[in-house]
Amino acid sequence: MEAISVSKKSVLIVGGYGTVGKVVSGILAQDERILPVIAGRKGYRAEELAGTLQCSWRTIDINDRESITAALTHIDIVINCFSGPFTHFPLHLPEICARSSIHYMDVSGSYEYSERFLKLNDCAVNNNATLITALGANPGIPGIALVNAAKSFEVLETGKIIFVLGAGLEGISISSLKELKYMMDIPAVVWNSRQWVKARLQNSKEYIGVPFEKQVYMGLSITRDLLIIPAMTGIKELSFWSGSQNTWQGLLMIIGLKWGLTKTERGASFLLNLLKSMGKHSGSDALIKIDVTGISQGRHLRQTMQLHCEENYATALAPAIVCRQFIDGAIARPGAFVPPEIVPADDFMNRLKSYSVNYSETIESVTEN
């Protein structure tokens, strides 16, 4: 294990040699102010990537408190890219970070995990640590982008978030399927009439444009970070939709999850292989589209934002950007948060556009009926 330079901020990347973690590690290794520390249960894999990036590595078992404590020695920031399902997973890592005054962030999409995570707020405040969960492509980026868009309106009327996953599922694992099953079990709601309610329409098909040149089947969904958006923005209506580029692949995934195929490793493996075979000639891209309407300077406007890039790359960009915001001093408030509460949205979006992503933004007048 190499010694850590005191002139740099040491960032422990848990799962740093995995699909998302490897991208995070590569991005941060290019910043001269940061020393990535690659970590995971498989020391040989951590050491291999660390050798390539010329940085440090450590072993860590996030189920074992002693292993966590040892791995956090001389660490300033932790990015958890754990590839398994966060739902029902222990909070050992963020809790020990909070008690040790270490900033922490993860890419969890779990509603249940977020609810437990946010209860670490008092501990984090008392120890001057900042903890952020749900910081990925979805959830994460959409909520931040929506809060940023809200700044363009005096009155924010409606917001619709769409997240579409490409048919190539190279980055999807058995653990990812299990988490998708947990997420699917969360009742979908929309914000309307100053409350979260069950919508009459639960699914739809919609043409959303490049790169998905056909109608996309989408289902109504919800993520924990969106619950705070109405209070932050005053928005009157808000909904979140997710879907798949390949309709048949998406339907097969839903059916397989509802049938409980992820309850066993054999069933989950069968479903995953079948899904991947349906998308073997397609990309693993993702599209985030946000439509908002409101009043700005007396005009009724619609603003549309689209972000398109490889899904794992988008997931990795979110914590990598926020890590740099920490180092630049843009984030300094202690506590436990979901991204829209704590991440400086305008700064985040400006940094996001500087990476290899396809981003577009349009504003047009809304015709009054």
N, C-alpha and C positions, 0 to 999 in steps of 0.2 A: 504494500500500500504506500503510495507516494505522500509526502508531507504536503500540507495545505499552505499556500502562500497567504500570509496575513494581510497582504496588500489588496487582495481580491475578496469579494463576497462569495462564500462557499454555498453552493446550491445542491442539495441532495435530491437527486431525481430517482424516486422509487419506481421500479419497473423501467429504468432508464435504457434498457436494451430491448424493450418490447416495441411493438408496432408504433405506438404513439410516443413512448418515452425516447426512442431513438431519434425521432425528429426533434423533440424538445432539446435533447442533449446536443444535437448538431447545431441547432440555432444558437443556444447559449454559449457554446464553445467558441463562437465567432466574436463574442463580446469580451474585450480585454479586461473588463471590470469583474468578470464572472469566472469562477472555477467550478465547472460542473463536477459533481461527484456521483458517478454511476452506481446505482445500488439495486440489489434484488437478492432473491434466495440463491440463485445460481451464480456463485462467485466467478466461475470461469467465463461466463458470458459477460458479466460486468467488466472483468479485467480485459477481455478481448476488445470491447468497444472503447474502453478507457485508453487502451494502447493506441487505437486508431485516432482518437481525438486528443491524445496527449494530456489526459487529465487523471484525476483520482478515481478510485472505486472502493466500494464496501459491500459486504453482505448484510442483508437485513431480512428478518422474518416479521412481518407486520402483525402476526398473531402472537408474538412473543415480546412482552414488555422489556425484558432485559436486553434482547437483541436490538430493539428500537432505541433504547437509552444509549447503548454502546455506539450505534450508528450515527446518533445525533451529536456526537462530540465535535465541537468547533464548527457547527453548521449554523448558517444564518437564515436560510430559507429552505423549505421543503416543498417539492412538487410531487404529488402522488399520482402516478400514471398506472396504478394497479389495474390489471386487465380483467379481474373477476367481477362478479356482481357485488355492488356495495350494499344492496338491500340486506338488512339483518346482519351486516358485517360489523365487527367491533370497532369502537372509536379510539383504540389504543394510540394510534399514531397522532391524530390531531390533538388528542387530550394531552399527551406527553409534550408535544410541541408547545401547546398553550402554557403548560406548567414550566417549561424551560425557556420561555420568552423567545420562541422561534416562530417566524412567520410561516404559514402553511397554506397550500392550495391543492385542490384535487379536481379531477375531471368527472366526478360522479354525476350520473343522471337520475339517481334514485330519490324519489319523493320521501320515502320512509327514512332513509339515511339523513337527508337534509333536515328533517324535523328533529332528529336526535342531535345532529351536529350543531344546530343553532343554540341548543341548550348549554353549549360550552362558552357562551358569550361572557358570562361573569368571570369565569376562570381566565379567559383571554384578556379581558380588560384589566384584571388585577395584576397580570404579569406582562402587560404592554405587548401582547402578541396579536397579530391580525390573522384570522383564519377565514378562508374563502372556499366554499364548496360549489359544485355544479358549474365548473369553469371549463367548458369544452365547446364543441361546435353546436351541440344541442343537448341540454340547456347550456346557456352561457352567452354566446355571441348574440342570439336574437334579442334577449332581454336588454343587453347593453345597447344594441343598435336602436331599439325602440325608445329607450330613455333619451338617447342622443337626438333622435328625430323629434321628440316632443319639444325640444328647445326651440324649434323653428315655428311653433304655434303658440298664440295666446290662449286659444281654446282647442284642446285635442278631442276630437269627436269619436273616431273609430280607429281601430288597429287590427290588422290581420297578419299573423305570422304563418309562413309556410316553410316547412322543412322537407325536402325531397332527397331521398338517398338513391344513388345510382344502382344499377343491377349487379355490378361487379362487387362482390363481397369479400375481397381479399383480407380486409382488416377485421372481419367479423369472426369471433371465436365462439366456442360452446358457452363460455362464461358470458359473452355478450348476449347470446340468445336467452340465457336465463334471466339477465337483467331486463331484456325486452319484455319477457313474460311478466315480470314484476310491474314494469311500467304500464303494460296493457291493462293490468288489473285495477289501476287507479281510475276512478270514475271521471270521465271527461266533462268539463264545465266551461262556460263562457261568462265573461263579465257583462252584465246588462242590468239596467235599472238600479245601479248602485249595489249590486250583489252578484255573487257567483251562483249561477243557476245551470241546470241541465238544459242543453239546447234541444230544440225539436229536431234539427238536422244534425245527424251524427257522422255522416260521410257524404262525400261528393266527388265528382270528377271535374277537373278544371284544366284548361290550357294555360300553362304558365310561361311558355316561351323557351328560348334557348337555355340550356342544351337539350331540353326535353321536348322535342318537336311533336308532341301529341298530348292528348288529355291525360292527366295523371289522376289515379284514384287516391283519395286522401281520406283519412279518418280524423275526427276531432280528438284532441289530446290536451294535456295540461302538464306543466312542470312547476315545481315548487317555487322557483325564482320569479315566475310571472305573478304570483299572488300579491306581491308588493307593488306591482306596476300601477294599479289604479290610484293608490294613495300617493305615489310619487308624482304622477302626471296629471291626475284629474280626468283621465280618459273615460268616455261614456260607454263604449263598447269595445271588447277585446276578445279575440279568439285565436287559438293555436291549432294548426293542422299539420299532420305529418303523412308522408306517403312514400311510394316506391316508383321508380322509373318504369319497372316492369310490372304491369298489373297482375299477371298470373303469379309471378314470383311473390309479390306482396300478399296476395290472397292465400297462397300456399303457406307463407310464413305465419299469417294470422291463424289459419286452420290448425297448423302443426302446433302452435303455442297453446291454442285453446284445447286441443286434444291432450295436452300434457306431455308432449314428446321430450321436453327438456327435464322431466323428472328423473330420467336415467341417462347416463353417459352414452349408452348405445343409441337410445332414441334421439338424443340431441345431436349426436354425430351423424346419424342417418339424415336428419332434417337439414343440417348444415351442408352436407355434401350435395344433397339434392338442390338446395337453394343456389349453391355456388355453380352447379352445372347449368342452371338456367341463365346465369349471367356471365358465363365464361368469355363471351365476346363483347362484353360491355365494360365500361369504366366504373371505378369505385368513387365517382365524384359525388358531390353533394351540392344542393342549391338551397340557400336561405333567401327568402323573399319576404319583404315587409311592406305592407301597404298601410298608410295612415292618412286620415283626412282631418281637417280642422280649419280654424280661422286664423289667418295671419295678415295683419295690417288691413283688416276689413275685407279680405278676399277669402273665398272658400276654395281651399287647395287640396290636392292629393299628392303625396310624396311617396315614391316607390323606390325601394333599395333592393338590389340583388347582389348576392355574393356567391360566386361559384368557384369551387376548387376541389381537390381531392379531399375526401372526408376526414381521413386521419391527419392530414396536414392542417385542416381547419381546427380540429380538436387540439392539436399540438400548439398552434399559434396562440390560442387564448391564454394558457398559462405562461407561455414564453414572453408574451407582451406584458402581462401583468407583473411578471418577475422583474422586468426592466423598469416598470413603473415604480415598484418598490425601491429599487436601487436609485432611481432618480428622485426619490422623495415625494412622488405624486400621490402615494398612498401612505398614510401615517396614522390612521385612526384604529385603535385596538378594538377587538371584539370578534364575534363570529358572524359571518355575512353570506348572503347569496350575491352574485356579481353586481346586479343593478344598484344595490345599496351602497357599494363602496368603490367600485371601479370608475375612475374619471372617464365618462363615456366619450366625450369629444376627442380627448387625447388618445384613447384606445382605438377609435375608428380611424384616426389619422395614421396611427402606427400600422394598423391592419392593412391599409391601402398600400403601404410601402413594400409589402411582401408579394410573392408570386401568386396573386389571386385575381380573378376577374370580378371587378366591382363596378357597378353602375348605379347612378342615382338620377331620378327625374322628378320634376315638379310640374304639375299642370293644374289649370283651373277646373273646378268641378261645376258642371252645368246645373243650375237650379231647376228643379221640376216645377 
